[in-house]
């Protein structure tokens, strides 16, 4: 079954590099130890609920960066927001890897809209609740209006929200269409949309699919490939925000035949920015 929020990706095993048997074994052991040590500090990050918001944001950014480093992922940030930076926004990015969440968290303090079943996972569920993940049941669209309302409420309260509107992961060399539904949260809250371009490159600056997580691949296999591989750099580019008021009037209430024109236009414009970055 496939629909707007349970799409099928055109990427699979053919997009992923195959590492030689035994290659990178020592590197994988060293990184696995580093990851284990970093994860052991997670309770210290989860505890300080009473810490002020700015200090908590710095703590999360530092922890996400440490975890990226432990996996062998370097971080490179390009911030083109200029004077438009600041305030709540709907962060929108293409979805390539399990590391996308860490990369975004290492740059901006946000809540994520994420698949609902993550809330029941050991450790990840506790982490998701602490960073106030907004769960979405991708198999049932009836819950979508409530998710949009929750995201809009978070934005109105001054908290940024991040979404991956492709609805599934792609390898980074190919891309899916941005579903427009969650862009309505930015329209309703009257906040800008922040395009975020994520790109994974090797030590020669070439786009690599090593960190991607696509098709029927299991999470342990995807993680092991990253642990064994040569260092990868994740490039995070924050493009100039797209103001929702610049997109045009919302015709939802007045022209049933053109329902959602505003959010569809917004989704198309933001996707163009992300792909061009």
N, C-alpha and C positions, 0 to 999 in steps of 0.2 A: 504494500500500500504506500502511495506517495501523494502528499499534498503540500501546500505552501510551507507548513512547519514540520513536515516529515519528508523532506525531499530526498532523492537519491543522487549521490555524487557520481560523476563520470570517472572519478579517480579510483584506482585500486592497486593491486600488487605490482603492476607494471610501472607505476610511477615511483616506486620506492627502490633505492639502490640496495644491492645485495652485497653484504660485506663478506670477505673471504673467511672461511672457517678458521677460527682461532685468532684472527687479527684483532688487535686492540684489547686483548684479554687483560693485560696488566692495567691499561688505562681504565678499563671498565671496573676493575676491583678498586682502584684508587678513588674513582668517582663515586662508586657505590658507598664506600665508607664515608666520603664527604657528604653525600646525600643523607645517609643515616644519621650522621652527627647533626646536620642542619635540621632534619625532621625531629630529632630528639628535643630541640629547643622550641618546637611549636607550642607546647603548653605555656611557655613563658610569654609567647606572643598573644595567646588566647586569653590569658588571665587579666591583663590590665584594662578592664571595662570602664574603670573610673578615670582613666587617664584622659586628658583633654583631647579634643578631636584632632588638633594639629599634630600633637605628639604621637597619637595613635596612627595617623596617616604616615608619618615619617617612619614609624616602627614597621608598618606593613610594607612600605616601599623597600626598606633595608632588608627585610626578611625575604621578600620576593627576589631581590637582586642576589642575595646570598644563595638561594636555592637554584637560581639560573646558573650561577657560577659553579655550583657543585655538580650540575649536570653537564658542564662543559660548554655552556652557552654564554657568550659575551653579549653585552648590551651596548647598543649605540643609539643615541636619541637625537632626533632633529626636530626642534620645536619651531614651527613657522606660524604660531598663533599670534605673535606680536602683542599689541595692546589689547587684543580680544581675549587673552587668557584670563581665567578667573570666573568664579560663579559656577553654578550647576549646568551641566550639559548632558546630552545623550551621546555617549561615545559609540561609534559604529566602526567595526573592523571586519575584514574578511577572516575566515576561519581556516587555519592550516594545521594547527598542531595542538597537542595537549599543553604545550608551553605558552600558548597565546595568552591565557589568563595570567600567568606569571609575568609575561612581558608587559601587559597593560598595567597590572598591579604595581610593577616596579617603577612606573612613570606617574600614574594618577590614582588617587584613592577613589574607588568606585564600588558600587554594588553591581553584580552581574545578573542578567536574566539567563538562567541555565536550566537544563533538563531536570525535571522534578525527581527522578530516581536517584540523583546524586545525594539528595538529602538523607537517604537511608544507608549510604556507604559509611563504613567505619572510618574514623578520622576525617575523611573528606566531608562527611555530613556535618560534623561539629565545626569544621572550618567554614563551610558554606553558611551555616546559621550565624556564625560570629560576624562574617563580613556581609551579612544580610542579603544573601542571594534571593532573588525573586524567582521561584520555581515555575516552570511552564511544562504542561503535559503536551508534548509534541504530537501524541497520537490522537488527541481530542481537541478540536478547535473551539468547543463550547466554552472553555475556560479562558480563551484569548482576551475577551473584553475585560475580564477581571485582572488579568496580568497587565494589560495596558493601563488600567486605572491605578493599579498599585505602583507601576513605574512612574506614571504621571505624578502621583502623590509624593513619591520619593524626590522627584525633580523639583516639585514646588517647595519641598522642605529644605532645599539647598544641597541635596545629595546627588552627585552624578551617578548615572546608570550606564552600564556598558552592555551592548548587544552584538551578536554575530548573526546578522540577518540572512546569511546564506542558509542557515538552518542545519548545516552539516559541514564537515571538513572537506576541503579540496587540497590538492598537493602544492599549491602556490604557483604552479606554472599554468594551471587552468583555474577557472573561477565559476561560481554559480551566481545566479541572479539574486539581488537583494530583495527579500520579501518586504513589502511596505508597511505591514500591520503595526509593528512597534514604533514606527516613526510617528504614529498618532500620539504617542505619549509626549513627545517633544512639542507637537502642535498644541495639545491640550494644556500643557504646562507653560507654554510660551517661552521655551528656552531654546538655545541654539543646538544644532547637531554638530558634534566634533568628529570629523573623519580621521580615522587612525589607520595608517598603512603599515602592515607588518610584513617584513621580508627577511628570510633566512638565507645567509650567504656563507660560502666557504672562505678559506684563507686567501683565495685569489679574487674574492669579491663576486663570485658567480652564484646565482641563485641555486640553492640546494634543497632537495626534498628529504634529507636525512631526518629532520625532526617531525615530518608530517605524520599524521595518524588518519589513515583513510581505509575505505573498503572494509573487509572482514578481518583486518589485522587486530590482534589483541593488544591491550595496553602494555602488558609485560614485554611483548616483543618490540613494540615501538620504543619503550624506555630503554631496553637493552641495546637497541641500535644506536641510540644517542649516547649511551654510556661508552660504547666501543669506538665511536667515530672520532675523527679529528675535530678540533674545536670549531664551533659554528658561531657566527655572530647574528643576533637578531636585531634588525634595524627597525626602530619604531619612529615613524614620522607623524607628528601632530600637524595636520594641515590647517589652514585658516578655517574657523568655524563657519558653518552655513546657517544663516539666520532664517528661522521658519517664516518670519514676516516677509521675507524677500521672495518667497516661493509663489505667493499669490493667495487669493481667498479660498477658503475651504467651502466647496460646493456640496458637502454631504447633506446639509439640511434643506437645501433649496432645489437641488437637481438630482433626483434619485438615479437618473441615467448616468450621472457622472460622479457617483459616490466614490470618495477616496482619491479624487484627482490630486489633491494637495499632497497627501502622503506619498502617492506614487511618483509625483514629480520630484518630491524631496528625496525619495529613495534612489531614483535614477541619477539625480544630480550628485548625491553623496557617493554613489558607486563609481561614477566617472572620476571623481576626485581621488578616491582610494586607489583605483586602478592606474591612474596617471602618476601617482606619487612615486 
